[in-house]
């Protein structure tokens, strides 16, 4: 079974496709279950790397996960497309991706929330923000008011409109399907009805006058359940940090892989690349970290056309009450990683050629944008439906129609899906190649006495990012130091000092940019380790360098040709497979 990323697949098909992928590319792809969902479904993690150049944990890694929110199924398709790009790189002679696979590892979770996605893709769909676990009332009690569901059985959840002389909406003059706000003064053209709009559904315990809108029985948002800034005051955050089995398992899987150097969560919608912080202004973040995000994001924008935004600076409606507990904030605050949230697909941009406003999640489209969307839908499929009469069991005569929110606003139509997600795989590969990369450039021994050798090992970070990744990681001491040691043959010994040495952190090429234009690099990306070894010969002495993020490398020590000179043109180190 081949990967499907031009449509949205149910869980059984996803599972079969992932197993087939691992079976087809056994030297490249492995599949494991890292946890179990609330409803008992396996949580799948796909690991992709060229195992001929080292095991996955010996290389810097990039993490991608998708579908933490149930209706945002485009993210899952994008994760599957990334797996396709990685696994078929050799067949396509994609030299850049092949280089990334030789030197890096990719960890991909295509469906963080299989329960919610399965409900959203059902023949009779149920749309929830995220989890299907009953919350906050564990008995799944349904409070009086609107209960959203497909009442006419057409497989869509649309909008109901009810004639109401005090309603806030009226039809657009140019298209009766499009509802626009009644003017501020309340004056509408003669003969034009005013309407009240409600999501499609029934009214529990209807009193004949009011329609309360209680939370759904499953109102928890898994992307508010991460430890960073978790607070019960944040609506939908759960019982406590990591209270949800899906998030607890995800966090444990990430922490168990300290070689992860970058993080990206795939969401919809908006057509933007969002970055932390969700709770603090850029002025409170380390300047180097903001600069690094912008440098990485510039490439992302060039590839995808998606602009980069700070969640707090640009997308927070009420800065006195920011939303915390999100995955990308946790990745940055607790691990020091440059986290991203990709919001795929911008229907407003597709319909008008202009990017949606950053307050669109709160204020919705304008009347002109709604009209453009309706006309765009007419060219692409039955996504903006005419109003059809329906005899509602509580409200009586209503009409059902309007925008098919799930199929075209939150996600692109299937025929546009591949082109929308395609460039994001290249962005993931680019970020993986920006990771720190450990190499041993020098491994020489110089005789200094009878049977005594001075062993010099020159270690370098040849990657773009520093080994600690971010300034926050350095300031909070979030990353262990580089270590180096010698593996000795029988009979050899270290004399004076210890074998394993802590060597701190190494700058990356990004650090050379922050020099005020002086072009005076120095060598903050290098360190020299030295030992005295008593041995009859240097044969069999192996230098091993380990950094939890930058990789594990080793190299045989050879006798120095010139004890006074350290060459920088020695062969590239190969990763260890131990």
C-alpha positions as CSV (number, residue, x, y, z in Angstrom):
1,X,0.0,0.0,0.0
2,X,1.5,3.4,-1.0
3,X,1.4,6.5,1.0
4,X,-1.6,8.7,0.3
5,X,-0.9,12.4,0.6
6,X,-3.4,13.6,-2.0
7,X,-6.4,12.8,0.2
8,X,-7.2,12.3,3.8
9,X,-6.9,8.7,5.0
10,X,-8.5,6.8,7.9
11,X,-6.5,5.2,10.6
12,X,-6.4,1.6,9.3
13,X,-5.1,2.7,5.9
14,X,-2.6,5.0,7.5
15,X,-1.3,2.1,9.7
16,X,-1.0,-0.3,6.8
17,X,0.8,2.3,4.6
18,X,3.4,3.0,7.4
19,X,4.1,-0.7,7.9
20,X,4.5,-1.2,4.1
21,X,6.9,1.8,4.0
22,X,9.1,0.3,6.7
23,X,9.0,-3.1,4.9
24,X,9.9,-1.5,1.5
25,X,12.9,0.5,2.9
26,X,14.2,-1.5,5.8
27,X,17.7,0.2,5.7
28,X,16.1,3.6,5.8
29,X,12.7,3.5,7.6
30,X,11.7,2.0,10.9
31,X,8.3,2.1,12.6
32,X,7.5,1.9,16.3
33,X,4.6,2.4,18.6
34,X,5.5,5.1,21.2
35,X,2.2,5.2,23.0
36,X,-1.6,4.5,23.0
37,X,-4.4,6.9,22.5
38,X,-7.3,7.4,24.8
39,X,-9.5,5.2,22.7
40,X,-6.8,2.5,22.4
41,X,-5.2,3.2,19.0
42,X,-1.4,2.9,18.6
43,X,0.6,6.1,18.3
44,X,3.1,5.6,15.5
45,X,6.6,7.1,15.2
46,X,8.5,6.8,11.9
47,X,12.3,7.1,12.0
48,X,14.1,7.8,8.8
49,X,17.9,7.8,8.3
50,X,20.5,6.1,6.2
51,X,21.6,3.4,8.6
52,X,24.7,2.6,6.6
53,X,26.2,5.8,7.9
54,X,25.2,5.3,11.5
55,X,22.3,4.5,13.8
56,X,19.5,7.1,14.2
57,X,20.6,8.2,17.7
58,X,24.2,9.0,16.6
59,X,23.1,11.8,14.3
60,X,21.4,15.2,14.8
61,X,17.7,14.8,14.2
62,X,14.7,16.8,13.1
63,X,11.2,16.1,14.6
64,X,7.9,16.6,12.8
65,X,4.4,15.8,14.2
66,X,0.9,16.4,12.8
67,X,-2.8,16.2,13.6
68,X,-2.8,17.1,17.2
69,X,-6.1,18.9,16.3
70,X,-8.6,16.6,14.9
71,X,-10.0,18.6,11.9
72,X,-6.6,19.8,10.7
73,X,-6.0,16.8,8.5
74,X,-3.8,18.6,6.0
75,X,-1.0,18.4,8.5
76,X,-1.2,14.6,8.5
77,X,-1.1,14.6,4.7
78,X,2.0,16.9,4.8
79,X,3.7,14.5,7.2
80,X,3.1,11.6,4.8
81,X,4.4,13.6,1.9
82,X,7.6,14.3,3.9
83,X,8.0,10.5,4.5
84,X,7.6,10.0,0.7
85,X,10.2,12.6,-0.1
86,X,12.7,11.1,2.4
87,X,12.1,7.5,1.4
88,X,12.3,8.0,-2.4
89,X,15.3,10.3,-2.4
90,X,17.6,7.8,-4.0
91,X,15.0,6.9,-6.7
92,X,14.7,10.6,-7.6
93,X,18.4,11.3,-7.3
94,X,17.6,14.0,-4.8
95,X,21.2,14.8,-3.7
96,X,20.2,17.3,-1.0
97,X,17.9,14.9,0.7
98,X,20.3,12.1,0.4
99,X,22.9,14.2,2.2
100,X,20.5,14.9,4.9
101,X,19.7,11.2,5.3
102,X,23.4,10.4,5.5
103,X,24.1,12.9,8.2
104,X,20.8,13.4,10.0
105,X,17.8,11.6,11.3
106,X,14.1,12.4,10.9
107,X,11.5,11.5,13.4
108,X,7.9,11.8,12.1
109,X,4.6,11.3,13.9
110,X,1.9,11.6,11.2
111,X,-1.0,11.5,13.6
112,X,-0.7,12.6,17.2
113,X,-4.4,12.4,17.8
114,X,-5.8,9.4,15.9
115,X,-9.1,9.4,17.8
116,X,-10.1,12.9,16.9
117,X,-9.1,12.5,13.3
118,X,-11.1,9.3,13.0
119,X,-14.1,11.1,14.3
120,X,-13.6,14.0,11.8
121,X,-13.3,11.6,8.8
122,X,-16.2,9.4,9.7
123,X,-19.2,9.2,7.3
124,X,-21.2,11.0,9.9
125,X,-18.5,13.3,11.2
126,X,-17.9,14.7,14.7
127,X,-15.7,17.8,14.9
128,X,-13.8,18.4,18.0
129,X,-10.9,20.8,18.6
130,X,-8.7,17.9,19.7
131,X,-9.2,15.1,22.2
132,X,-12.2,12.7,22.3
133,X,-11.8,12.2,26.1
134,X,-14.7,13.5,28.1
135,X,-13.6,16.8,29.7
136,X,-14.1,18.6,32.0
137,X,-17.1,16.4,33.0
138,X,-15.9,12.9,32.9
139,X,-19.4,11.4,32.5
140,X,-19.7,13.2,29.1
141,X,-22.7,15.2,30.4
142,X,-24.4,17.2,27.7
143,X,-25.5,20.6,29.1
144,X,-28.6,22.3,27.6
145,X,-28.0,24.2,24.4
146,X,-26.7,23.7,20.9
147,X,-25.3,20.2,20.1
148,X,-23.4,20.3,16.8
149,X,-24.0,17.4,14.5
150,X,-25.1,16.5,10.9
151,X,-28.8,16.7,11.3
152,X,-29.8,16.3,7.6
153,X,-27.5,13.3,7.0
154,X,-25.5,14.7,4.1
155,X,-22.1,14.1,5.7
156,X,-21.4,17.8,6.2
157,X,-21.6,20.2,9.1
158,X,-22.8,23.5,7.7
159,X,-24.6,26.5,9.1
160,X,-28.3,27.0,10.0
161,X,-30.0,30.3,9.4
162,X,-33.2,31.3,11.1
163,X,-35.3,34.3,10.1
164,X,-35.1,36.7,13.0
165,X,-36.1,40.4,12.8
166,X,-33.3,41.1,15.4
167,X,-30.7,38.9,13.8
168,X,-27.2,40.1,13.2
169,X,-26.9,38.8,9.6
170,X,-28.4,39.4,6.1
171,X,-27.7,38.0,2.6
172,X,-25.1,39.7,0.5
173,X,-26.7,41.8,-2.2
174,X,-24.6,40.0,-4.9
175,X,-24.9,36.4,-3.6
176,X,-27.7,35.2,-1.4
177,X,-25.6,32.3,-0.1
178,X,-23.2,34.7,1.6
179,X,-24.2,36.1,4.9
180,X,-22.8,39.5,5.9
181,X,-23.2,41.6,9.1
182,X,-26.2,43.9,9.5
183,X,-24.9,47.4,9.4
184,X,-24.1,49.1,12.7
185,X,-27.2,51.3,12.4
186,X,-29.4,48.2,12.0
187,X,-30.9,49.5,8.7
188,X,-31.4,46.8,6.0
189,X,-32.8,47.2,2.5
190,X,-36.6,46.9,2.2
191,X,-37.7,43.3,1.7
192,X,-34.4,41.8,3.0
193,X,-34.7,39.4,5.8
194,X,-32.4,39.4,8.8
195,X,-31.2,36.1,10.2
196,X,-29.7,34.5,13.2
197,X,-26.9,32.0,12.4
198,X,-26.2,28.8,14.3
199,X,-23.9,25.8,13.7
200,X,-25.8,22.8,12.3
201,X,-27.2,20.8,15.1
202,X,-30.1,20.3,17.6
203,X,-31.0,22.2,20.8
204,X,-30.9,20.1,23.9
205,X,-33.6,21.2,26.5
206,X,-34.8,24.0,24.3
207,X,-36.8,26.6,26.2
208,X,-38.3,28.2,23.1
209,X,-36.4,31.4,23.4
210,X,-32.7,31.0,24.2
211,X,-30.0,28.9,22.6
212,X,-27.0,28.4,25.0
213,X,-23.8,27.3,23.5
214,X,-22.1,25.0,26.0
215,X,-18.7,23.5,25.5
216,X,-18.8,20.1,23.7
217,X,-18.6,17.1,26.1
218,X,-15.0,16.7,24.7
219,X,-13.6,20.2,24.9
220,X,-10.0,19.6,25.8
221,X,-7.2,21.0,23.5
222,X,-4.1,18.8,23.5
223,X,-2.1,21.7,22.3
224,X,-2.7,23.4,25.6
225,X,-1.6,20.4,27.7
226,X,2.2,20.8,27.3
227,X,4.2,21.8,30.4
228,X,5.4,25.1,29.2
229,X,3.3,27.8,30.8
230,X,0.5,25.3,31.5
231,X,-2.3,26.9,33.5
232,X,-5.8,25.9,34.4
233,X,-6.8,29.4,33.6
234,X,-6.1,28.6,29.9
235,X,-9.4,27.3,28.6
236,X,-9.3,23.7,27.5
237,X,-5.9,23.0,29.1
238,X,-6.8,19.6,30.8
239,X,-6.5,18.4,34.3
240,X,-2.7,19.0,34.6
241,X,0.3,19.1,32.3
242,X,0.6,15.9,30.3
243,X,-2.8,14.7,31.6
244,X,-3.6,13.3,28.1
245,X,-2.0,10.0,27.2
246,X,-1.2,11.3,23.7
247,X,0.7,14.3,25.0
248,X,2.4,12.4,27.8
249,X,3.7,9.8,25.3
250,X,4.7,12.5,22.8
251,X,6.8,14.4,25.3
252,X,8.4,11.2,26.6
253,X,9.3,10.2,23.0
254,X,10.9,13.5,22.3
255,X,12.9,13.7,25.6
256,X,14.1,10.1,25.0
257,X,15.8,11.4,21.8
258,X,18.2,14.1,23.0
259,X,19.7,14.2,19.4
260,X,16.6,16.2,18.3
261,X,17.8,19.7,17.1
262,X,14.6,21.1,15.6
263,X,10.9,20.8,16.0
264,X,7.9,21.4,13.7
265,X,4.2,20.8,14.4
266,X,1.9,20.6,11.3
267,X,-1.5,22.4,11.8
268,X,-4.1,24.3,9.8
269,X,-5.0,26.9,8.8
270,X,-3.7,30.4,7.8
271,X,-0.8,29.9,5.4
272,X,1.8,31.0,8.0
273,X,4.9,29.8,9.8
274,X,4.3,30.5,13.5
275,X,7.1,30.7,16.0
276,X,7.3,31.2,19.8
277,X,6.7,32.8,22.0
278,X,3.0,32.6,22.7
279,X,3.4,34.3,26.0
280,X,6.2,36.8,25.7
281,X,7.2,39.6,23.4
282,X,10.3,39.3,21.2
283,X,12.0,41.9,23.4
284,X,12.0,39.4,26.3
285,X,13.6,36.7,24.1
286,X,17.3,36.3,23.5
287,X,18.2,38.5,20.4
288,X,20.3,35.7,18.8
289,X,17.3,33.3,19.1
290,X,14.9,35.8,17.4
291,X,17.6,36.4,14.7
292,X,18.0,32.6,14.2
293,X,14.3,32.1,13.8
294,X,14.1,34.9,11.2
295,X,17.1,33.4,9.3
296,X,15.5,29.9,9.2
297,X,12.1,31.4,8.5
298,X,13.4,33.5,5.5
299,X,14.2,30.2,3.8
300,X,10.8,28.8,4.8
301,X,9.0,31.8,3.3
302,X,11.1,31.6,0.1
303,X,10.2,27.9,-0.3
304,X,6.5,28.0,0.7
305,X,5.5,31.7,0.4
306,X,4.2,31.5,4.0
307,X,5.2,34.5,6.1
308,X,6.8,34.1,9.5
309,X,4.9,35.4,12.6
310,X,5.5,35.5,16.3
311,X,2.4,34.0,18.0
312,X,2.5,36.6,20.8
313,X,3.5,39.6,18.7
314,X,1.1,39.0,15.7
315,X,-1.5,36.5,16.5
316,X,-2.5,37.1,20.1
317,X,-5.8,39.0,20.2
318,X,-5.7,39.8,24.0
319,X,-2.1,40.2,25.1
320,X,-3.3,40.3,28.7
321,X,-4.5,36.7,28.4
322,X,-2.1,34.8,26.0
323,X,-2.6,31.1,25.3
324,X,0.1,28.9,26.8
325,X,0.8,25.2,27.0
326,X,1.6,24.8,23.3
327,X,4.0,22.3,21.8
328,X,6.4,24.8,20.1
329,X,6.7,26.8,23.3
330,X,7.5,23.7,25.2
331,X,10.2,22.7,22.6
332,X,11.8,26.1,23.0
333,X,11.4,26.8,26.7
334,X,12.2,23.3,28.1
335,X,14.5,21.9,25.4
336,X,16.0,25.1,23.8
337,X,14.9,24.0,20.3
338,X,13.7,26.3,17.6
339,X,10.1,25.2,17.4
340,X,7.6,26.0,14.6
341,X,3.9,25.6,14.1
342,X,3.1,25.4,10.4
343,X,-0.5,26.5,9.6
344,X,-1.2,25.1,6.2
345,X,-3.6,26.6,3.7
346,X,-5.1,30.1,3.4
347,X,-8.4,30.1,1.6
348,X,-8.6,33.8,1.7
349,X,-5.3,34.1,-0.1
350,X,-6.5,31.5,-2.6
351,X,-9.7,33.4,-3.3
352,X,-8.4,37.0,-3.2
353,X,-4.6,36.8,-3.8
354,X,-4.1,38.6,-0.4
355,X,-2.9,37.0,2.8
356,X,-5.5,36.7,5.6
357,X,-5.3,39.2,8.4
358,X,-3.5,38.0,11.5
359,X,-6.8,38.5,13.5
360,X,-8.8,36.3,11.1
361,X,-9.2,33.6,13.8
362,X,-11.1,36.1,15.9
363,X,-12.9,38.4,13.5
364,X,-13.5,36.1,10.5
365,X,-13.5,37.1,6.8
366,X,-14.9,40.4,5.7
367,X,-18.0,40.6,3.5
368,X,-15.8,41.1,0.4
369,X,-13.6,38.1,1.3
370,X,-16.7,35.9,1.9
371,X,-18.0,36.9,-1.5
372,X,-14.6,36.1,-3.1
373,X,-14.6,32.7,-1.3
374,X,-18.1,31.8,-2.6
375,X,-17.0,32.6,-6.2
376,X,-13.8,30.7,-5.8
377,X,-15.7,27.7,-4.5
378,X,-17.9,27.8,-7.6
379,X,-14.8,27.1,-9.6
380,X,-13.5,24.3,-7.5
381,X,-16.4,22.3,-6.2
382,X,-19.5,22.1,-4.0
383,X,-18.0,23.9,-1.0
384,X,-20.3,26.9,-0.7
385,X,-23.8,25.5,-0.6
386,X,-27.1,27.2,-1.3
387,X,-29.6,27.4,1.6
388,X,-32.0,24.6,1.6
389,X,-35.2,24.4,3.8
390,X,-35.1,22.0,6.7
391,X,-37.8,21.2,9.3
392,X,-35.8,21.5,12.5
393,X,-37.1,19.4,15.5
394,X,-36.8,22.3,17.9
395,X,-36.6,25.5,15.8
396,X,-39.1,24.6,13.1
397,X,-38.5,26.1,9.7
398,X,-34.7,26.8,9.2
399,X,-32.4,26.7,6.2
400,X,-29.0,24.8,6.1
401,X,-26.2,25.9,3.8
402,X,-23.2,28.2,3.5
403,X,-19.5,27.4,3.6
404,X,-18.3,23.8,4.1
405,X,-15.9,24.9,6.8
406,X,-14.0,21.5,7.2
407,X,-13.5,20.7,3.5
408,X,-12.4,24.1,2.2
409,X,-11.6,26.6,5.0
410,X,-9.7,24.4,7.4
411,X,-8.3,22.2,4.7
412,X,-7.7,22.6,0.9
413,X,-9.7,20.6,-1.5
414,X,-8.0,17.3,-2.3
415,X,-7.1,18.3,-5.8
416,X,-5.0,21.2,-4.4
417,X,-3.5,19.3,-1.5
418,X,-0.2,18.1,-3.0
419,X,0.8,21.5,-4.3
420,X,0.0,23.1,-1.0
421,X,2.1,20.7,1.1
422,X,4.9,19.9,-1.4
423,X,7.5,22.6,-0.5
424,X,7.3,22.0,3.2
425,X,9.2,18.8,2.9
426,X,12.1,20.8,1.4
427,X,11.9,23.2,4.4
428,X,12.1,20.2,6.8
429,X,15.2,18.9,5.0
430,X,16.8,22.4,5.0
431,X,16.3,22.7,8.8
432,X,17.7,19.3,9.4
433,X,20.9,20.3,7.4
434,X,21.2,23.4,9.6
435,X,21.8,21.3,12.7
436,X,25.1,21.1,14.5
437,X,27.3,18.4,13.0
438,X,30.2,16.9,14.9
439,X,33.4,15.9,13.1
440,X,36.9,14.9,14.3
441,X,39.3,16.7,12.0
442,X,42.5,15.8,13.7
443,X,43.5,12.6,15.5
444,X,47.3,12.4,15.8
445,X,49.8,11.0,18.3
446,X,53.3,12.4,18.8
447,X,56.0,10.5,20.7
448,X,57.1,12.5,23.8
449,X,59.2,9.8,25.5
450,X,59.9,6.1,25.7
451,X,56.6,4.4,25.0
452,X,54.6,7.6,25.8
453,X,52.5,9.5,23.2
454,X,50.8,12.8,23.2
455,X,47.4,12.3,21.5
456,X,45.8,15.4,20.1
457,X,42.2,15.2,18.9
458,X,40.7,18.3,17.1
459,X,36.9,18.3,17.2
460,X,34.8,20.7,15.2
461,X,31.1,21.6,14.8
462,X,30.8,21.9,11.0
463,X,27.1,22.6,11.2
464,X,25.3,26.0,11.1
465,X,23.7,25.9,14.5
466,X,25.8,25.8,17.7
467,X,25.8,22.5,19.5
468,X,23.5,23.8,22.3
469,X,21.2,25.1,19.5
470,X,19.8,28.3,21.2
471,X,20.8,31.0,23.6
472,X,18.0,29.9,25.8
473,X,19.5,26.4,26.0
474,X,22.9,27.8,26.9
475,X,21.4,30.1,29.6
476,X,19.3,27.4,31.1
477,X,21.9,24.7,30.9
478,X,19.5,22.5,28.9
479,X,22.2,20.6,26.9
480,X,25.0,18.3,28.1
481,X,28.5,19.1,27.1
482,X,30.6,17.7,24.3
483,X,32.7,14.8,25.6
484,X,35.7,13.0,24.1
485,X,37.6,9.9,25.1
486,X,40.0,7.3,23.8
487,X,39.4,3.7,23.2
488,X,42.7,1.9,24.0
489,X,44.1,-1.4,22.9
490,X,45.1,-4.0,25.5
491,X,48.1,-2.9,27.4
492,X,47.8,0.9,26.7
493,X,46.8,3.3,29.5
494,X,46.1,7.0,30.1
495,X,48.8,8.5,32.3
496,X,48.0,11.7,34.2
497,X,44.3,12.8,34.2
498,X,41.1,11.1,33.2
499,X,40.1,9.6,29.9
500,X,36.7,11.1,29.3
501,X,36.9,14.9,29.0
502,X,34.1,17.5,29.1
503,X,34.7,20.0,26.3
504,X,31.8,22.4,26.6
505,X,29.7,23.6,23.6
506,X,30.9,24.6,20.2
507,X,29.6,27.5,18.1
508,X,28.3,26.9,14.6
509,X,28.6,28.8,11.4
510,X,25.7,31.0,12.4
511,X,27.9,32.5,15.2
512,X,30.3,33.9,12.6
513,X,27.4,36.1,11.3
514,X,27.1,37.9,14.6
515,X,30.4,39.8,14.5
516,X,29.5,43.3,13.6
517,X,30.9,42.8,10.1
518,X,34.5,42.4,11.4
519,X,34.9,39.1,9.5
520,X,37.2,37.9,12.3
521,X,35.9,34.4,13.1
522,X,38.4,32.8,15.4
523,X,37.7,29.2,16.2
524,X,34.7,29.0,18.6
525,X,33.5,26.1,16.6
526,X,36.6,24.0,17.5
527,X,38.2,22.4,20.5
528,X,41.4,20.4,21.0
529,X,41.5,17.6,23.4
530,X,44.9,16.1,24.6
531,X,45.9,13.0,26.4
532,X,49.2,11.3,27.4
533,X,49.1,7.6,26.6
534,X,51.6,4.9,27.4
535,X,51.5,2.4,24.6
536,X,53.9,0.4,22.5
537,X,52.3,1.7,19.4
538,X,49.4,4.0,18.4
539,X,47.7,1.3,16.4
540,X,44.3,0.5,17.8
541,X,43.8,3.9,19.6
542,X,40.4,5.3,18.6
543,X,39.1,8.8,19.5
544,X,35.4,9.0,20.2
545,X,33.5,12.3,20.4
546,X,30.0,12.5,21.7
547,X,27.5,15.4,21.8
548,X,23.8,14.6,22.6
549,X,22.7,16.8,19.8
550,X,25.5,17.1,17.3
551,X,26.2,13.4,17.0
552,X,28.6,10.6,17.9
553,X,31.8,10.3,15.8
554,X,35.0,8.3,16.0
555,X,38.4,8.2,14.3
556,X,41.5,6.1,14.5
557,X,44.5,7.9,15.9
558,X,47.6,7.9,13.6
559,X,51.2,9.0,14.2
560,X,51.7,12.7,13.5
561,X,53.8,13.5,10.4
562,X,54.7,16.9,11.9
563,X,54.3,17.3,15.6
564,X,54.2,21.1,15.4
565,X,51.4,21.4,12.9
566,X,47.7,20.5,13.0
567,X,46.3,20.0,9.6
568,X,42.7,20.9,8.9
569,X,42.4,19.0,5.6
570,X,42.2,15.5,7.2
571,X,39.4,13.2,6.0
572,X,35.8,13.6,7.2
573,X,34.9,11.6,10.2
574,X,32.3,8.9,9.9
575,X,29.5,8.4,12.5
576,X,30.0,5.5,14.9
577,X,27.4,2.7,14.8
578,X,27.9,1.7,18.4
